[in-house]
């Protein structure tokens, strides 16, 4: 693994100044760690779309507490009308809501998440709910607003109470509108606004690996984490999809990419790679989870391709090292 990491960074030249890999076994022991170049395990960066799976964990806890269900609708929770009133939380978490997948308000600091979602509510949908997959930021913005309305708490308060405080994470580990600049907390980018380090992301990711039951903590339910690893609407048309652009066959569950041949039945390998290269994944069958940490300056298919392809090369090496 070390040879591969160093070779890939060397091959990439100045476009990849550094990265790190940490691997944890099913007992949460760090069994491998290696840094290349200028990266470090305690360096806090914007993790982009690796924020999505953590947001899903917060929402699973809101469901466990009885405030929402996967079948809660925007009509019930937000007062939306027409066809958009039938959008469920399940649609939103699987990016099959039929909403336009992006809106500029999601990266606008100085407004509230409620302001942005009100703007999203006025846009025209691109498809009926449950018929089209479009990867993007609007879906989770709406989901988070449903959680805010039903609990009476802001998104970052929910994140802090549900995950950050129980795990002992500092105040600076939070969701921002512009995470690279650590700016804006009233309209946090739910789909990509988390700032954290590898060491701080690990306990968040461990909770997902253990399906919300870890070290005496209970977050969400095992059934919700099982649902996360299944594609809820297998017959959807694939619209915007960064993995399709990379010619990869992955499908999508609830805030997680599914890396297996039977996504409708469930996958042991799920992931949440981000636009700046940060790529966490887990393999429950092999008994490990891993974090490929980096924050690259470019934000394009080349960055995502680099990190996703590298994670794919690493997976059989990790399984072999663990004797799987």
C-alpha positions in Angstrom: 0.0 0.0 0.0 2.8 2.4 0.9 4.5 1.8 -2.5 1.2 2.4 -4.3 0.4 5.6 -2.5 3.8 7.1 -3.1 3.9 6.0 -6.7 0.5 7.6 -7.4 1.4 10.9 -5.8 4.7 10.9 -7.8 2.8 10.2 -11.0 0.4 13.0 -10.3 3.2 15.6 -9.9 2.3 19.0 -8.5 -1.5 18.4 -8.8 -1.3 16.2 -5.7 1.0 17.7 -3.2 0.1 15.2 -0.5 -2.4 12.7 0.8 -2.9 10.3 3.6 -4.4 6.9 4.2 -5.7 5.5 7.4 -7.3 2.0 7.8 -9.3 0.8 10.9 -10.3 -2.7 11.6 -13.7 -3.8 13.0 -12.5 -3.2 16.5 -11.7 0.5 15.6 -8.0 -0.1 15.8 -5.9 1.9 13.4 -4.0 -0.9 11.6 -2.4 1.2 8.9 -1.5 4.9 8.4 0.8 6.5 5.9 1.2 10.2 4.8 2.7 11.3 1.6 3.9 14.9 0.9 2.4 17.7 2.8 -0.6 16.0 4.3 -1.1 15.1 8.0 -3.8 13.2 9.9 -4.7 16.2 12.1 -4.9 18.6 9.2 -8.4 20.0 9.0 -9.8 20.5 5.5 -13.0 20.7 3.5 -14.1 17.1 2.8 -16.8 18.1 0.2 -19.2 15.2 -0.5 -17.8 13.0 2.3 -20.1 15.3 4.3 -23.1 13.5 2.9 -22.8 10.3 4.8 -22.3 12.2 8.0 -25.4 14.3 7.3 -27.3 11.0 6.7 -26.3 9.8 10.2 -27.7 13.0 11.8 -30.9 12.5 9.9 -31.1 8.9 10.9 -31.0 10.0 14.5 -33.8 12.5 13.9 -35.8 9.6 12.6 -34.9 7.4 15.6 -36.2 10.1 17.9 -39.5 10.0 16.1 -39.4 13.5 14.5 -39.3 12.2 11.0 -39.6 9.0 9.0 -38.2 8.1 5.6 -41.7 8.5 4.3 -42.2 12.1 5.7 -43.0 14.4 2.9 -42.2 18.0 2.0 -45.9 18.7 2.0 -46.3 17.5 5.6 -43.1 19.1 7.0 -42.6 22.2 4.8 -46.0 23.0 3.5 -45.0 22.4 -0.1 -47.9 21.9 -2.6 -48.5 20.2 -6.0 -46.3 17.3 -7.1 -43.4 18.5 -5.0 -45.5 17.9 -1.9 -45.0 14.2 -2.5 -41.2 14.3 -2.2 -40.2 12.1 0.7 -37.2 12.1 2.9 -36.2 8.8 1.2 -36.3 10.6 -2.2 -34.2 13.4 -0.8 -31.5 11.1 0.8 -31.3 9.1 -2.4 -31.2 12.1 -4.8 -34.3 11.0 -6.5 -36.5 13.9 -5.5 -36.9 15.2 -9.0 -35.7 18.6 -7.9 -33.1 20.5 -9.9 -29.9 19.1 -8.5 -28.1 22.4 -7.8 -29.0 25.9 -6.8 -26.7 28.9 -6.2 -28.3 29.6 -2.9 -26.7 26.5 -1.3 -23.3 28.2 -1.5 -24.6 31.7 -0.5 -23.4 32.8 2.9 -25.3 35.4 4.9 -28.7 33.8 4.4 -30.3 31.0 6.3 -30.9 27.4 5.3 -34.6 28.2 5.5 -34.2 31.1 3.0 -32.4 28.8 0.6 -34.9 26.0 0.8 -37.7 28.5 0.2 -36.0 29.5 -3.0 -35.5 25.8 -4.0 -39.3 25.3 -3.3 -40.1 27.8 -6.1 -38.0 26.0 -8.8 -39.5 23.7 -11.4 -38.8 20.0 -10.9 -37.1 18.0 -13.6 -38.9 14.7 -12.9 -41.6 13.1 -10.7 -40.2 11.9 -7.4 -38.6 8.4 -7.5 -38.0 8.4 -11.2 -34.7 10.1 -11.8 -31.3 10.2 -10.0 -29.4 13.5 -10.0 -26.4 13.9 -7.8 -26.3 17.3 -6.2 -26.8 19.6 -3.3 -30.4 20.7 -3.3 -31.8 17.4 -2.0 -30.0 17.3 1.3 -30.6 21.0 1.8 -34.3 20.3 1.8 -33.9 17.2 4.0 -32.0 19.2 6.6 -34.6 21.9 6.6 -37.2 19.2 7.3 -35.1 18.2 10.3 -34.8 21.8 11.5 -38.5 22.4 11.3 -39.6 19.3 13.1 -36.9 19.6 15.9 -36.9 23.4 16.2 -33.0 23.3 16.1 -30.5 24.5 13.5 -28.6 22.0 11.4 -25.3 22.7 13.1 -27.0 22.3 16.5 -28.3 18.9 15.5 -24.9 17.9 14.2 -23.2 19.0 17.4 -25.8 17.4 19.7 -26.0 14.2 17.7 -22.4 13.6 16.8 -19.8 16.2 17.5 -20.3 16.7 21.3 -20.7 13.0 22.2 -17.6 12.2 20.2 -15.6 15.0 21.8 -15.0 16.9 18.5 -14.1 20.6 18.8 -16.4 23.5 17.7 -14.5 24.0 14.5 -15.6 20.7 13.2 -18.9 21.8 11.7 -20.8 22.5 8.5 -20.0 25.7 6.6 -21.5 27.4 3.5 -17.9 27.7 2.1 -15.9 25.1 3.9 -12.5 25.8 2.3 -12.7 29.3 3.7 -14.5 28.2 6.9 -17.2 30.8 6.2 -20.9 30.8 6.8 -22.8 28.7 9.4 -26.4 29.9 9.0 -26.8 28.3 5.5 -24.5 25.3 5.8 -23.8 23.3 2.7 -25.3 20.0 3.9 -24.0 18.0 0.9 -20.5 19.3 1.1 -19.8 21.8 3.9 -18.0 19.8 6.6 -14.5 20.7 7.7 -12.6 18.1 9.7 -9.4 16.1 9.8 -8.7 12.4 9.3 -8.4 11.8 13.0 -11.7 13.7 13.6 -13.6 12.0 10.7 -12.7 8.5 11.9 -15.0 8.4 14.9 -17.9 9.8 12.8 -17.3 7.2 10.1 -16.9 4.4 12.8 -20.5 5.1 13.8 -21.6 4.4 10.3 -19.5 1.3 10.0 -21.1 -0.1 13.2 -24.6 0.9 12.0 -25.0 3.5 14.8 -24.1 1.1 17.7 -20.6 1.8 18.9 -18.9 2.3 22.3 -22.2 2.4 24.1 -23.6 5.0 21.7 -26.9 4.7 19.8 -27.4 6.9 16.7 -30.1 6.0 14.2 -31.1 2.4 13.9 -29.4 -0.7 12.3 -32.4 -0.9 10.0 -31.8 2.6 8.7 -28.1 1.9 8.1 -29.1 -1.3 6.3 -31.4 0.9 4.1 -28.5 3.2 3.5 -26.6 0.4 1.8 -29.5 -0.5 -0.6 -30.7 1.3 -3.7 -34.3 2.3 -2.9 -35.4 3.0 -6.5 -33.5 0.6 -8.8 -35.5 1.6 -11.9 -34.6 5.3 -11.9 -33.2 7.1 -14.9 -29.6 8.2 -14.2 -29.2 11.9 -14.8 -26.2 13.7 -13.3 -23.8 11.2 -11.9 -20.1 11.7 -11.3 -19.4 8.0 -11.3 -21.2 7.5 -14.6 -18.9 10.1 -16.0 -16.0 7.9 -14.8 -17.5 4.9 -16.4 -18.1 3.2 -13.1 -21.2 1.1 -12.4 -21.9 2.3 -8.8 -25.5 3.1 -7.8 -26.7 5.2 -4.9 -28.4 4.3 -1.6 -29.2 6.9 1.1 -26.3 9.4 1.2 -23.8 6.6 0.1 -22.4 5.2 -3.1 -23.0 1.4 -3.4 -20.0 -0.6 -4.7 -21.3 -4.0 -5.5 -23.1 -5.9 -8.2 -26.4 -6.2 -6.3 -27.2 -2.6 -5.1 -31.0 -3.3 -4.8 -30.3 -6.1 -2.4 -27.6 -4.2 -0.4 -23.8 -3.7 -0.5 -21.0 -4.4 2.0 -18.8 -1.7 0.4 -20.2 1.8 0.5 -18.3 5.1 0.0 -18.7 8.9 -0.1 -15.9 10.5 -2.2 -15.6 14.3 -2.4 -14.7 16.8 -5.0 -11.4 17.7 -3.4 -10.2 14.1 -3.3 -11.2 13.1 0.3 -12.6 9.5 -0.1 -13.9 7.4 2.8 -15.1 3.9 2.3 -16.0 0.8 4.3 -16.1 -2.9 3.6 -18.2 -4.5 6.3 -17.7 -8.0 4.9 -13.9 -7.6 5.1 -14.2 -5.9 8.5 -12.6 -2.5 7.9 -13.1 1.2 7.1 -10.6 3.5 5.5 -10.1 7.3 4.9 -8.1 8.6 2.0 -7.5 12.2 3.1 -6.5 15.1 0.9 -7.6 18.5 -0.2 -6.6 19.2 -3.8 -6.9 22.6 -5.4 -8.7 21.4 -8.5 -12.4 20.5 -8.5 -13.1 18.4 -11.6 -13.5 14.9 -12.8 -9.8 14.4 -12.7 -9.6 14.9 -9.0 -12.5 12.6 -8.3 -11.2 10.1 -10.8 -7.8 10.1 -9.1 -9.1 9.4 -5.6 -11.8 7.0 -6.6 -9.5 5.0 -8.8 -6.8 5.0 -6.1 -9.3 3.7 -3.5 -10.3 0.9 -5.9 -6.6 -0.1 -6.2 -6.2 -0.1 -2.5 -9.2 -2.2 -1.7 -7.8 -5.6 -2.7 -4.5 -4.7 -1.0 -6.2 -3.9 2.3 -8.3 -7.1 2.1 -5.2 -9.1 1.5 -3.4 -7.5 4.4 -6.3 -8.3 6.7 -6.4 -11.9 5.4 -9.7 -11.6 3.7 
